[in-house]
């Protein structure tokens, strides 16, 4: 199982990750609110500004305080190490 660091020592499974998006748009804000209402929101920002929203295949939504590009680069680095 590959784990991706999403900041502050928090990890998510790379195999279960569907999308990494920016939280700026209205549809993403709506998805965050719906996940919060359903109890499927995981806030890993430690009180900092949300910069990346990570969608998981279990319908969980994870908030991260690092840029989406940084998360994607960490995902790419892990794939390169496996090869």
N, C-alpha and C positions, 0 to 999 in steps of 0.2 A: 504494500500500500504506500503510495507517494503522498507526502504531506507538504503543503505549501504554507510558508510563513506569511500571515496576513498582518503582521505588526504586533509588537508588545508580547512576543512569545506565543501568540495564538496561531493555531494551525487548522487548515481544512484539508479534507481529502481531495487530491487532484482528480481522482477517478469519479467523484460524485459532483464535480463542478460543471455547471452548464454555461454560465455567462458571468462576465465581470463588466459592470457598466458604471457610468458616472451618475450620481444622484440628482443631477440638476433638472432633468425634465419632469414635467407634470405626471406622465404615465409611471415613471419610476417612483416618484413620491407616493402615488396611489398604491403601487405594489407594496411599498414599505408600510404604509398605513394598514393595508389589508392583512399583511403578515403579522403586524403588531396586534391587530384585533383577534386574529386566530391563534396567537401564542406561538407563532413560527418565526419570530424575529430574534436574531442573535446579534447583540450590539457589542462588538469587539473594539470600539473606538476609545474606551477609557476616558470618556468625557470630552474628547477632542472632536473636531469637525469631521463629518463623514465625507470621505473622498471617493470611496469605491463601494459599490453594492454588488455582492456576490450571490448569484442565484444557484441553489443546489437542486439536485434531482429529487430530493425528498420534500420539496416545496418550502424548505427553510430559506430565509433571506438573511445574509450575514452582512453587517455593516463594518467597514474597515476605515481606519484613518490614514491609510497610505494610498497613493495614486493607483488607478487601474492599470496604468502602464507598468508600474513597479511590480504589481502582482503578476501580470502577464509575463514579464521578464523572468521572474522567479519560477514560474511554471515552465518556461522554455529552458531555463538553466537545468532544472531537474530532469527534463526529457533528454537534454544533451549529455548529462552525466550517465544516464542509463545506456546510451549507445556506445 
